Amino acid sequence: MIQVVRSARELGPLVPEWQRLVAEASEPNPFYEPFMLVPAMAELARGGEVVTLFVRSDGGDLIGVFPLRHVRFCPAMPAPHYAMWKHPYCYLSTPLTRSGDEVPALRAAMGWLSGAALRLGPHPVGGAFDLALQAFVASDGMLLQTTLQYDRPMVQTTLGSTEYYERAVSERKRKQLRRLQRRLGQRGTLGFHTIRSSVEVESAIRQFIALEHKGWKGRERTSFASNPRDRVFLERAAAAGAARGQVEVRSLTLDAAPIAMSITLRGGGGAFAFKIAYDEDHGANSPGVLLDVEMFKELLDDPAVLFVDGCSDPDYPISNPHWAERRSIRIGILARDSWLGHTLIASGTHVQEWARGAKRWTGSLDPTVQARLRRIRRLLRG
């Protein structure tokens, strides 16, 4: 049985059983938990474009949550299809499925799609959902095509923070970071703070928004402060997450003023490095990197944290030098084994190639032109 939800208002009454599913989920994904998805649906979803499938077992238990975007037109796809919804602030698109019921949840979701292809968003290779996906394809005569696979920074170790840091980071790099920290310390008193309480998180999020807007994102109008709906989304998600103990804000301060801030999400034993911003006036001394090092050290010493996901691109300069592990991420297309399915799979592969080509092309443009294109995308998104 499937319940189709088309608005944030309809999501509200479902939160209690949704939260129970989160506790039983085979794989954590805070981006699809109520505290993140409800405000995202309210502020970031276009009218009628996003639907969320609540999949239930024959007994009525909730076994899956699939937020989907209906793609009516795409230059390289010959027919309308669905995609796991990945808004600009969503870095993982693994559906929430109850442990042991992943295949039935997938079967029901694909049955509702009735022949349409499903573009799968980023999800961990070899995770519970990925393995269930392979089993579903084998048992139900489906087609699955990987269109992109890449590695992104993560930390997963049984070592303490000191031992891990010394093994993961060369002595030369550690010396450089100590030198940068001393330089900042010569300008004033340095401090490192972690904020978890709801009231303090609310205030810290306002500081984060202001700090981010002060830098290049503000100049290019891609900061949270540049778009009222983006700002409301962050404030609502942070408040709801902090109330559940799932949002933390860390800051590196100089004479009590933040010069770097980060937002971390918690979910299912994982910590997810959601956002980071720094004061460009101190950019020469890499306050963002210094804060990131302190953040992952603190998380490594927390027994409740089993892994830390960098939520970033493979070449992200802030975390790459000292996050020793990598998490392999897959993006793909799932379709029925039919002539239409084969056509959608083939054309869907071209979509990813087209997107990568477009990204390379825009990356070669003048930075001012790139900024204008980003603003246009934001305006079109509303």
DRENDO-1510 file (C-alpha; in Angstrom, 1 decimal, always signed):
<recs>
REC; n; res; u; v; w
REC; 1; MET; +0.0; +0.0; +0.0 .
REC; 2; ILE; +1.3; +3.5; -0.9 .
REC; 3; GLN; +0.2; +6.9; +0.4 .
REC; 4; VAL; +1.2; +9.7; -1.9 .
REC; 5; VAL; +2.0; +13.0; -0.2 .
REC; 6; ARG; +2.3; +16.2; -2.2 .
REC; 7; SER; +2.8; +19.0; +0.4 .
REC; 8; ALA; +4.6; +19.8; +3.6 .
REC; 9; ARG; +1.3; +20.3; +5.3 .
REC; 10; GLU; +0.3; +16.6; +4.6 .
REC; 11; LEU; +3.6; +15.4; +6.0 .
REC; 12; GLY; +3.0; +16.7; +9.5 .
REC; 13; PRO; +0.5; +14.0; +10.7 .
REC; 14; LEU; +2.9; +11.3; +9.4 .
REC; 15; VAL; +5.9; +12.3; +11.5 .
REC; 16; PRO; +5.4; +10.0; +14.5 .
REC; 17; GLU; +5.4; +6.8; +12.4 .
REC; 18; TRP; +8.0; +8.3; +10.1 .
REC; 19; GLN; +10.2; +8.8; +13.1 .
REC; 20; ARG; +9.8; +5.2; +14.1 .
REC; 21; LEU; +10.9; +4.1; +10.6 .
REC; 22; VAL; +14.0; +6.3; +11.0 .
REC; 23; ALA; +14.9; +4.3; +14.1 .
REC; 24; GLU; +14.5; +1.0; +12.2 .
REC; 25; ALA; +16.0; +2.2; +8.9 .
REC; 26; SER; +18.6; -0.1; +7.3 .
REC; 27; GLU; +20.7; +2.9; +6.4 .
REC; 28; PRO; +20.8; +6.5; +7.8 .
REC; 29; ASN; +19.9; +9.5; +5.8 .
REC; 30; PRO; +19.1; +12.7; +7.8 .
REC; 31; PHE; +18.2; +14.5; +4.6 .
REC; 32; TYR; +15.1; +12.4; +4.3 .
REC; 33; GLU; +14.2; +12.6; +8.0 .
REC; 34; PRO; +11.3; +14.8; +9.1 .
REC; 35; PHE; +13.4; +17.6; +10.5 .
REC; 36; MET; +15.1; +18.2; +7.1 .
REC; 37; LEU; +12.5; +17.0; +4.6 .
REC; 38; VAL; +9.4; +18.8; +6.0 .
REC; 39; PRO; +11.0; +22.3; +5.7 .
REC; 40; ALA; +12.6; +21.4; +2.4 .
REC; 41; MET; +9.1; +20.4; +1.0 .
REC; 42; ALA; +7.7; +23.7; +2.3 .
REC; 43; GLU; +10.4; +26.0; +1.1 .
REC; 44; LEU; +12.4; +24.4; -1.7 .
REC; 45; ALA; +9.9; +22.2; -3.7 .
REC; 46; ARG; +8.1; +23.6; -6.7 .
REC; 47; GLY; +4.3; +23.2; -6.7 .
REC; 48; GLY; +3.3; +19.8; -7.9 .
REC; 49; GLU; +6.9; +18.7; -8.9 .
REC; 50; VAL; +7.8; +16.8; -5.7 .
REC; 51; VAL; +5.8; +13.9; -4.2 .
REC; 52; THR; +6.7; +11.6; -1.3 .
REC; 53; LEU; +5.7; +8.0; -1.3 .
REC; 54; PHE; +5.0; +6.4; +2.1 .
REC; 55; VAL; +5.2; +2.7; +1.5 .
REC; 56; ARG; +3.4; +0.3; +3.9 .
REC; 57; SER; +3.5; -3.4; +4.4 .
REC; 58; ASP; +0.4; -5.6; +4.1 .
REC; 59; GLY; +0.0; -5.1; +7.8 .
REC; 60; GLY; +0.0; -1.4; +7.5 .
REC; 61; ASP; +3.5; -0.7; +8.9 .
REC; 62; LEU; +5.5; +2.0; +7.3 .
REC; 63; ILE; +8.5; +0.4; +5.5 .
REC; 64; GLY; +9.7; +3.0; +3.1 .
REC; 65; VAL; +9.8; +6.8; +2.4 .
REC; 66; PHE; +10.7; +7.8; -1.2 .
REC; 67; PRO; +10.8; +11.6; -1.9 .
REC; 68; LEU; +10.5; +11.9; -5.7 .
REC; 69; ARG; +10.6; +14.6; -8.3 .
REC; 70; HIS; +8.5; +14.3; -11.4 .
REC; 71; VAL; +10.7; +15.2; -14.4 .
REC; 72; ARG; +8.4; +16.1; -17.2 .
REC; 73; PHE; +11.1; +17.4; -19.5 .
REC; 74; CYS; +14.8; +16.7; -19.8 .
REC; 75; PRO; +16.9; +17.4; -22.9 .
REC; 76; ALA; +18.4; +13.9; -23.1 .
REC; 77; MET; +15.5; +11.8; -21.8 .
REC; 78; PRO; +12.7; +10.8; -24.3 .
REC; 79; ALA; +9.9; +10.4; -21.8 .
REC; 80; PRO; +8.8; +11.8; -18.4 .
REC; 81; HIS; +10.3; +10.0; -15.5 .
REC; 82; TYR; +10.9; +10.3; -11.7 .
REC; 83; ALA; +14.1; +11.0; -9.8 .
REC; 84; MET; +14.9; +10.8; -6.1 .
REC; 85; TRP; +14.5; +14.3; -5.0 .
REC; 86; LYS; +17.8; +16.1; -4.4 .
REC; 87; HIS; +17.4; +19.7; -3.7 .
REC; 88; PRO; +20.5; +22.0; -3.5 .
REC; 89; TYR; +21.1; +21.2; +0.2 .
REC; 90; CYS; +20.6; +17.4; +0.0 .
REC; 91; TYR; +23.8; +15.4; -0.2 .
REC; 92; LEU; +22.4; +11.9; +0.1 .
REC; 93; SER; +19.4; +10.4; -1.7 .
REC; 94; THR; +19.1; +7.0; -0.1 .
REC; 95; PRO; +15.5; +6.2; +0.6 .
REC; 96; LEU; +14.5; +5.4; +4.1 .
REC; 97; THR; +13.6; +1.7; +4.2 .
REC; 98; ARG; +13.0; -0.6; +7.2 .
REC; 99; SER; +15.7; -3.0; +7.8 .
REC; 100; GLY; +14.8; -6.3; +6.1 .
REC; 101; ASP; +12.0; -4.8; +4.0 .
REC; 102; GLU; +14.2; -2.9; +1.5 .
REC; 103; VAL; +13.2; -5.1; -1.5 .
REC; 104; PRO; +9.4; -5.0; -0.8 .
REC; 105; ALA; +9.6; -1.2; -0.4 .
REC; 106; LEU; +11.5; -0.9; -3.7 .
REC; 107; ARG; +9.0; -3.3; -5.4 .
REC; 108; ALA; +6.0; -1.2; -4.2 .
REC; 109; ALA; +7.6; +2.1; -5.2 .
REC; 110; MET; +8.5; +0.9; -8.7 .
REC; 111; GLY; +5.0; -0.6; -9.0 .
REC; 112; TRP; +3.5; +2.9; -8.3 .
REC; 113; LEU; +5.8; +4.3; -11.0 .
REC; 114; SER; +4.1; +2.0; -13.5 .
REC; 115; GLY; +6.8; +1.6; -16.0 .
REC; 116; ALA; +8.5; +5.0; -15.6 .
REC; 117; ALA; +12.2; +5.0; -15.0 .
REC; 118; LEU; +13.6; +6.1; -11.6 .
REC; 119; ARG; +16.8; +8.1; -11.5 .
REC; 120; LEU; +18.6; +7.2; -8.3 .
REC; 121; GLY; +20.4; +9.9; -6.5 .
REC; 122; PRO; +23.7; +9.6; -4.6 .
REC; 123; HIS; +23.8; +6.6; -2.3 .
REC; 124; PRO; +26.6; +4.6; -0.7 .
REC; 125; VAL; +28.0; +1.7; -2.8 .
REC; 126; GLY; +27.8; -1.5; -0.8 .
REC; 127; GLY; +25.4; -0.1; +1.7 .
REC; 128; ALA; +22.2; -1.9; +2.7 .
REC; 129; PHE; +20.1; -0.1; +0.1 .
REC; 130; ASP; +22.6; -0.6; -2.6 .
REC; 131; LEU; +22.7; -4.4; -1.9 .
REC; 132; ALA; +18.9; -4.6; -1.7 .
REC; 133; LEU; +18.8; -2.8; -5.1 .
REC; 134; GLN; +21.0; -5.4; -6.7 .
REC; 135; ALA; +18.8; -8.2; -5.2 .
REC; 136; PHE; +15.6; -6.5; -6.4 .
REC; 137; VAL; +17.0; -6.2; -9.9 .
REC; 138; ALA; +17.9; -9.9; -10.0 .
REC; 139; SER; +14.6; -11.1; -8.6 .
REC; 140; ASP; +12.2; -8.8; -10.4 .
REC; 141; GLY; +13.7; -8.5; -13.9 .
REC; 142; MET; +14.7; -4.9; -13.7 .
REC; 143; LEU; +17.4; -2.9; -15.4 .
REC; 144; LEU; +20.0; -0.9; -13.4 .
REC; 145; GLN; +22.6; +1.3; -14.9 .
REC; 146; THR; +25.3; +3.2; -13.0 .
REC; 147; THR; +25.7; +6.6; -14.6 .
REC; 148; LEU; +28.2; +8.0; -12.1 .
REC; 149; GLN; +30.4; +6.7; -9.3 .
REC; 150; TYR; +32.8; +8.7; -7.2 .
REC; 151; ASP; +34.5; +8.8; -3.9 .
REC; 152; ARG; +34.0; +11.5; -1.3 .
REC; 153; PRO; +35.8; +12.1; +2.0 .
REC; 154; MET; +34.8; +10.3; +5.1 .
REC; 155; VAL; +36.2; +9.2; +8.5 .
REC; 156; GLN; +35.5; +5.7; +9.8 .
REC; 157; THR; +38.0; +4.3; +12.3 .
REC; 158; THR; +38.3; +2.7; +15.7 .
REC; 159; LEU; +41.4; +4.9; +16.5 .
REC; 160; GLY; +41.2; +7.8; +18.9 .
REC; 161; SER; +41.5; +11.3; +17.4 .
REC; 162; THR; +45.1; +11.8; +18.3 .
REC; 163; GLU; +46.4; +8.6; +16.8 .
REC; 164; TYR; +44.1; +9.0; +13.7 .
REC; 165; TYR; +45.3; +12.5; +13.1 .
REC; 166; GLU; +48.9; +11.6; +13.4 .
REC; 167; ARG; +48.5; +8.7; +10.9 .
REC; 168; ALA; +46.2; +10.5; +8.5 .
REC; 169; VAL; +48.1; +13.8; +8.3 .
REC; 170; SER; +51.8; +14.1; +7.5 .
REC; 171; GLU; +54.1; +15.8; +9.9 .
REC; 172; ARG; +54.7; +18.5; +7.4 .
REC; 173; LYS; +51.0; +19.2; +7.1 .
REC; 174; ARG; +50.6; +19.2; +10.9 .
REC; 175; LYS; +53.4; +21.6; +11.3 .
REC; 176; GLN; +51.8; +23.9; +8.7 .
REC; 177; LEU; +48.5; +23.8; +10.5 .
REC; 178; ARG; +50.2; +24.6; +13.9 .
REC; 179; ARG; +51.9; +27.6; +12.2 .
REC; 180; LEU; +48.5; +28.9; +10.8 .
REC; 181; GLN; +47.0; +28.5; +14.2 .
REC; 182; ARG; +49.8; +30.4; +15.9 .
REC; 183; ARG; +49.4; +33.2; +13.3 .
REC; 184; LEU; +45.7; +33.6; +14.1 .
REC; 185; GLY; +46.6; +33.4; +17.8 .
REC; 186; GLN; +48.8; +36.4; +17.4 .
REC; 187; ARG; +45.8; +38.5; +16.4 .
REC; 188; GLY; +43.8; +37.7; +19.5 .
REC; 189; THR; +42.3; +34.9; +21.6 .
REC; 190; LEU; +41.3; +31.8; +19.7 .
REC; 191; GLY; +38.4; +29.6; +20.8 .
REC; 192; PHE; +36.7; +26.4; +19.6 .
REC; 193; HIS; +33.0; +26.0; +20.5 .
REC; 194; THR; +30.4; +23.3; +20.0 .
REC; 195; ILE; +26.7; +24.4; +20.3 .
REC; 196; ARG; +23.9; +21.9; +20.7 .
REC; 197; SER; +21.1; +23.4; +22.7 .
REC; 198; SER; +18.0; +24.6; +20.7 .
REC; 199; VAL; +18.2; +28.2; +21.9 .
REC; 200; GLU; +22.0; +28.5; +21.2 .
REC; 201; VAL; +21.6; +26.7; +17.8 .
REC; 202; GLU; +19.0; +29.3; +16.8 .
REC; 203; SER; +21.4; +32.1; +17.5 .
REC; 204; ALA; +24.4; +30.4; +16.0 .
REC; 205; ILE; +22.5; +29.7; +12.7 .
REC; 206; ARG; +21.9; +33.4; +12.4 .
REC; 207; GLN; +25.6; +34.0; +12.9 .
REC; 208; PHE; +26.4; +31.3; +10.3 .
REC; 209; ILE; +24.1; +32.9; +7.7 .
REC; 210; ALA; +25.7; +36.3; +8.2 .
REC; 211; LEU; +29.2; +34.9; +8.0 .
REC; 212; GLU; +28.5; +32.9; +4.8 .
REC; 213; HIS; +26.8; +36.0; +3.2 .
REC; 214; LYS; +29.9; +38.1; +4.0 .
REC; 215; GLY; +32.0; +35.9; +1.6 .
REC; 216; TRP; +32.0; +34.9; -2.0 .
REC; 217; LYS; +28.6; +33.2; -1.8 .
REC; 218; GLY; +27.1; +36.5; -0.7 .
REC; 219; ARG; +28.8; +38.3; -3.6 .
REC; 220; GLU; +27.5; +35.7; -6.1 .
REC; 221; ARG; +24.1; +35.6; -4.4 .
REC; 222; THR; +24.2; +31.9; -3.7 .
REC; 223; SER; +24.3; +32.2; +0.1 .
REC; 224; PHE; +21.3; +31.3; +2.4 .
REC; 225; ALA; +20.8; +35.0; +3.0 .
REC; 226; SER; +20.5; +35.7; -0.7 .
REC; 227; ASN; +17.2; +33.7; -1.0 .
REC; 228; PRO; +14.5; +34.1; +1.7 .
REC; 229; ARG; +13.1; +30.6; +1.2 .
REC; 230; ASP; +16.6; +29.1; +1.5 .
REC; 231; ARG; +17.1; +31.0; +4.7 .
REC; 232; VAL; +13.8; +29.9; +6.1 .
REC; 233; PHE; +14.5; +26.3; +5.2 .
REC; 234; LEU; +17.9; +26.3; +7.1 .
REC; 235; GLU; +16.4; +28.1; +10.1 .
REC; 236; ARG; +13.4; +25.7; +10.3 .
REC; 237; ALA; +15.5; +22.5; +9.7 .
REC; 238; ALA; +18.2; +23.6; +12.3 .
REC; 239; ALA; +15.6; +24.4; +14.9 .
REC; 240; ALA; +13.7; +21.0; +14.4 .
REC; 241; GLY; +17.0; +19.1; +14.3 .
REC; 242; ALA; +18.4; +20.8; +17.4 .
REC; 243; ALA; +15.3; +19.9; +19.3 .
REC; 244; ARG; +16.0; +16.3; +18.5 .
REC; 245; GLY; +19.8; +16.5; +19.2 .
REC; 246; GLN; +20.6; +16.1; +15.6 .
REC; 247; VAL; +22.1; +19.5; +14.7 .
REC; 248; GLU; +25.3; +20.9; +16.0 .
REC; 249; VAL; +27.0; +24.2; +15.2 .
REC; 250; ARG; +30.8; +24.6; +15.7 .
REC; 251; SER; +32.7; +27.8; +15.6 .
REC; 252; LEU; +36.3; +28.9; +15.6 .
REC; 253; THR; +36.4; +32.3; +17.2 .
REC; 254; LEU; +38.9; +35.1; +17.4 .
REC; 255; ASP; +38.3; +37.4; +20.4 .
REC; 256; ALA; +34.8; +35.8; +20.7 .
REC; 257; ALA; +33.9; +36.7; +17.1 .
REC; 258; PRO; +33.4; +33.7; +14.7 .
REC; 259; ILE; +35.9; +33.4; +11.9 .
REC; 260; ALA; +34.7; +29.9; +10.8 .
REC; 261; MET; +31.5; +28.0; +11.4 .
REC; 262; SER; +30.2; +24.6; +10.5 .
REC; 263; ILE; +26.9; +22.8; +10.7 .
REC; 264; THR; +26.8; +19.0; +11.4 .
REC; 265; LEU; +23.8; +16.7; +11.2 .
REC; 266; ARG; +23.5; +13.5; +13.2 .
REC; 267; GLY; +21.6; +10.4; +12.1 .
REC; 268; GLY; +21.8; +6.6; +12.7 .
REC; 269; GLY; +25.3; +6.6; +14.2 .
REC; 270; GLY; +26.6; +8.9; +11.5 .
REC; 271; ALA; +27.7; +12.5; +11.5 .
REC; 272; PHE; +27.3; +14.5; +8.3 .
REC; 273; ALA; +29.4; +17.6; +7.6 .
REC; 274; PHE; +26.5; +19.7; +6.2 .
REC; 275; LYS; +27.9; +23.2; +5.7 .
REC; 276; ILE; +31.0; +25.3; +6.5 .
REC; 277; ALA; +31.7; +29.0; +6.1 .
REC; 278; TYR; +34.7; +31.2; +7.0 .
REC; 279; ASP; +35.7; +34.8; +7.2 .
REC; 280; GLU; +37.7; +35.7; +4.1 .
REC; 281; ASP; +39.5; +38.4; +6.0 .
REC; 282; HIS; +41.4; +35.6; +7.7 .
REC; 283; GLY; +41.6; +33.3; +4.6 .
REC; 284; ALA; +45.4; +33.3; +4.4 .
REC; 285; ASN; +45.4; +31.4; +7.7 .
REC; 286; SER; +42.8; +28.8; +6.6 .
REC; 287; PRO; +40.3; +29.1; +9.5 .
REC; 288; GLY; +37.9; +26.7; +7.7 .
REC; 289; VAL; +40.5; +24.0; +7.6 .
REC; 290; LEU; +41.5; +24.5; +11.3 .
REC; 291; LEU; +37.8; +24.3; +12.3 .
REC; 292; ASP; +37.3; +21.2; +10.2 .
REC; 293; VAL; +40.3; +19.5; +11.9 .
REC; 294; GLU; +38.9; +20.3; +15.4 .
REC; 295; MET; +35.4; +19.1; +14.3 .
REC; 296; PHE; +36.5; +15.7; +13.1 .
REC; 297; LYS; +38.8; +15.2; +16.2 .
REC; 298; GLU; +35.8; +15.9; +18.5 .
REC; 299; LEU; +33.5; +13.6; +16.5 .
REC; 300; LEU; +36.1; +10.8; +16.6 .
REC; 301; ASP; +36.2; +10.9; +20.3 .
REC; 302; ASP; +32.4; +10.6; +20.6 .
REC; 303; PRO; +31.5; +7.0; +21.1 .
REC; 304; ALA; +28.1; +7.6; +19.5 .
REC; 305; VAL; +29.6; +8.5; +16.2 .
REC; 306; LEU; +30.4; +5.4; +14.0 .
REC; 307; PHE; +31.4; +7.4; +10.9 .
REC; 308; VAL; +31.6; +10.9; +9.5 .
REC; 309; ASP; +30.4; +11.7; +6.0 .
REC; 310; GLY; +32.1; +14.7; +4.3 .
REC; 311; CYS; +29.0; +15.3; +2.1 .
REC; 312; SER; +31.4; +16.9; -0.4 .
REC; 313; ASP; +32.9; +16.6; -3.9 .
REC; 314; PRO; +36.0; +14.3; -4.3 .
REC; 315; ASP; +38.4; +17.2; -4.6 .
REC; 316; TYR; +37.0; +19.3; -1.8 .
REC; 317; PRO; +40.1; +21.3; -0.5 .
REC; 318; ILE; +39.0; +21.8; +3.1 .
REC; 319; SER; +38.6; +18.1; +4.2 .
REC; 320; ASN; +40.6; +16.1; +1.6 .
REC; 321; PRO; +44.0; +16.6; +3.2 .
REC; 322; HIS; +43.1; +15.1; +6.6 .
REC; 323; TRP; +40.1; +12.8; +6.0 .
REC; 324; ALA; +41.9; +9.5; +5.2 .
REC; 325; GLU; +39.0; +7.3; +4.1 .
REC; 326; ARG; +36.6; +7.6; +1.2 .
REC; 327; ARG; +33.0; +6.7; +0.8 .
REC; 328; SER; +32.1; +5.4; -2.7 .
REC; 329; ILE; +28.9; +7.0; -4.0 .
REC; 330; ARG; +26.7; +5.7; -6.8 .
REC; 331; ILE; +24.2; +7.5; -9.1 .
REC; 332; GLY; +22.1; +5.5; -11.5 .
REC; 333; ILE; +18.9; +4.6; -13.3 .
REC; 334; LEU; +16.4; +1.9; -12.4 .
REC; 335; ALA; +13.8; +0.8; -15.0 .
REC; 336; ARG; +11.8; -2.3; -16.1 .
REC; 337; ASP; +13.3; -4.7; -18.5 .
REC; 338; SER; +11.3; -3.6; -21.6 .
REC; 339; TRP; +12.0; -1.7; -24.8 .
REC; 340; LEU; +11.1; +1.5; -23.1 .
REC; 341; GLY; +13.2; +0.6; -20.1 .
REC; 342; HIS; +16.2; +0.0; -22.3 .
REC; 343; THR; +15.6; +3.3; -24.2 .
REC; 344; LEU; +15.4; +5.2; -20.9 .
REC; 345; ILE; +18.5; +3.5; -19.5 .
REC; 346; ALA; +20.5; +4.4; -22.6 .
REC; 347; SER; +19.3; +8.0; -22.8 .
REC; 348; GLY; +19.6; +8.4; -19.0 .
REC; 349; THR; +23.3; +7.6; -19.3 .
REC; 350; HIS; +23.6; +10.4; -21.8 .
REC; 351; VAL; +21.9; +12.7; -19.3 .
REC; 352; GLN; +24.8; +12.2; -16.8 .
REC; 353; GLU; +27.4; +12.6; -19.6 .
REC; 354; TRP; +25.6; +15.8; -20.7 .
REC; 355; ALA; +25.5; +17.1; -17.1 .
REC; 356; ARG; +29.2; +16.5; -16.6 .
REC; 357; GLY; +30.0; +18.1; -19.9 .
REC; 358; ALA; +27.9; +21.1; -19.0 .
REC; 359; LYS; +29.6; +21.4; -15.6 .
REC; 360; ARG; +33.0; +21.3; -17.3 .
REC; 361; TRP; +31.9; +24.0; -19.8 .
REC; 362; THR; +30.5; +26.3; -17.1 .
REC; 363; GLY; +33.7; +25.8; -15.1 .
REC; 364; SER; +35.7; +27.1; -17.9 .
REC; 365; LEU; +33.8; +30.4; -18.1 .
REC; 366; ASP; +34.7; +33.7; -16.5 .
REC; 367; PRO; +33.9; +33.6; -12.7 .
REC; 368; THR; +31.5; +36.6; -13.2 .
REC; 369; VAL; +29.5; +34.6; -15.9 .
REC; 370; GLN; +29.5; +31.5; -13.6 .
REC; 371; ALA; +28.0; +33.7; -10.8 .
REC; 372; ARG; +25.3; +35.0; -13.1 .
REC; 373; LEU; +24.4; +31.5; -14.3 .
REC; 374; ARG; +24.1; +30.4; -10.6 .
REC; 375; ARG; +21.8; +33.3; -9.9 .
REC; 376; ILE; +19.6; +32.4; -12.9 .
REC; 377; ARG; +19.3; +28.8; -11.7 .
REC; 378; ARG; +18.3; +30.1; -8.2 .
REC; 379; LEU; +15.7; +32.4; -9.8 .
REC; 380; LEU; +14.3; +29.5; -11.9 .
REC; 381; ARG; +14.1; +27.3; -8.9 .
REC; 382; GLY; +12.1; +30.1; -7.1 .
</recs>
